[in-house]
Amino acid sequence: MLAATGLRRSYPLPRGGEVVAVDDVSLTLARGRALGIVGESGSGKTTLARLLLAAERPDAGAVLLDGEPWSAPDERARRPRRRLVRLVPQDPLASADPRLAVEALLRDSASSAGRPARRDALVELLAQVRLGPEILGRRPRTLSGGQRQRVAIARALAAEPELLVCDEPVSALDVTVQAGILDLLRDLQTRRGLSLVLISHDLAVVRQVCDDVVVMREGRVVEQGPVETVWARPAHPFTRALLDAGR
Ligand SMILES: Nc1ncnc2c1ncn2[C@@H]1O[C@H](COP(=O)(O)OP(=O)(O)OP(=O)(O)O)[C@@H](O)[C@H]1O
């Protein structure tokens, strides 16, 4: 479904020079599979996600979505397929208008993708993320962290995307709430045939949801493969250190 080859993205530093956030990264994601991107803070995970979402343009390399150029310079060529891909950002709902209730947030997301936004469809959507209909009338700020993350996932799903990218979906949540969100993501992915990219600094989190993993360090991929193989037999010393830190 998604193929990236030789992606590079650098940013200028204020006093000259540049930081290479993503450096020669190649990866593939098959339809209906879940790919984890793991690495420490500053390793380039969010930048890579933005490149995969075509929210940012690479300096070099390309992303193909269903075999077609996705990170193309021509925005018009991309627009018809933009709704197929949705992001659940690191700080969900932070940019949402605080006056809006959950119902309006879900409705806006659905209608922006030309999807039906009847109340019963929204109630059904909330049920999919294991929330009751009473949440529709609530404002995000009055919800718990776990409820907000579920609403953020529902908001992305309202557009009926084929690919969901989740940036650190559980890092702000305590462990028991984390387990519920990860289980939900896995369930949505298998039941809806959703393709998923999950970004985390924690390989144990990725392992609960993903089939494959890409390990990043300083913008580069140091290791990639089936998550169980990487977990059981990490080939790179950095992956071993990452594993030890999480255990
Ligand atoms: N818009 C930007 N302008 C300048 N530098 C940036 C920008 N975005 C990212 N960077 C730099 O690129 C590098 C990679 O950042 P990125 O946010 O992709 O890492 P990350 O692995 O997602 O980190 P974290 O887990 O802390 O979110 C960092 O050195 C960061 O400072």
The ligand as a MOL file (V3000), in Angstrom:
LIG
                    3D

  0  0  0     0  0            999 V3000
M  V30 BEGIN CTAB
M  V30 COUNTS 31 33 0 0 0
M  V30 BEGIN ATOM
M  V30 1 N 10.2370 21.8700 11.7470 0
M  V30 2 C 11.4870 21.6370 12.1770 0
M  V30 3 N 12.4450 22.5830 12.1230 0
M  V30 4 C 13.7050 22.3350 12.5490 0
M  V30 5 N 14.1110 21.1490 13.0320 0
M  V30 6 C 13.2080 20.1600 13.1150 0
M  V30 7 C 11.8540 20.3360 12.7020 0
M  V30 8 N 11.1800 19.1610 12.8950 0
M  V30 9 C 12.0770 18.3020 13.4230 0
M  V30 10 N 13.2990 18.8810 13.5430 0
M  V30 11 C 14.5160 18.2250 14.0600 0
M  V30 12 O 14.6630 16.9800 13.4110 0
M  V30 13 C 15.0800 15.9650 14.3180 0
M  V30 14 C 14.0620 14.8250 14.3580 0
M  V30 15 O 12.8770 15.3130 14.9730 0
M  V30 16 P 11.5330 14.4400 15.0600 0
M  V30 17 O 10.4960 15.2640 15.7230 0
M  V30 18 O 11.2160 13.8740 13.7330 0
M  V30 19 O 12.0080 13.2600 16.0340 0
M  V30 20 P 11.1460 12.2560 16.8990 0
M  V30 21 O 11.8660 10.9450 16.8380 0
M  V30 22 O 9.7300 12.2430 16.4530 0
M  V30 23 O 11.2600 12.8670 18.3480 0
M  V30 24 P 10.1860 12.8720 19.5640 0
M  V30 25 O 10.0150 11.4240 19.9410 0
M  V30 26 O 10.8880 13.6670 20.6210 0
M  V30 27 O 8.9320 13.4920 19.0750 0
M  V30 28 C 15.2830 16.6620 15.6530 0
M  V30 29 O 16.6600 17.0000 15.7540 0
M  V30 30 C 14.4230 17.9110 15.5420 0
M  V30 31 O 14.9340 18.9470 16.3420 0
M  V30 END ATOM
M  V30 BEGIN BOND
M  V30 1 1 1 2
M  V30 2 1 2 3
M  V30 3 2 2 7
M  V30 4 2 3 4
M  V30 5 1 4 5
M  V30 6 2 5 6
M  V30 7 1 6 7
M  V30 8 1 6 10
M  V30 9 1 7 8
M  V30 10 2 8 9
M  V30 11 1 9 10
M  V30 12 1 10 11
M  V30 13 1 11 12
M  V30 14 1 11 30
M  V30 15 1 12 13
M  V30 16 1 13 14
M  V30 17 1 13 28
M  V30 18 1 14 15
M  V30 19 1 15 16
M  V30 20 2 16 17
M  V30 21 1 16 18
M  V30 22 1 16 19
M  V30 23 1 19 20
M  V30 24 2 20 21
M  V30 25 1 20 22
M  V30 26 1 20 23
M  V30 27 1 23 24
M  V30 28 2 24 25
M  V30 29 1 24 26
M  V30 30 1 24 27
M  V30 31 1 28 29
M  V30 32 1 28 30
M  V30 33 1 30 31
M  V30 END BOND
M  V30 END CTAB
M  END
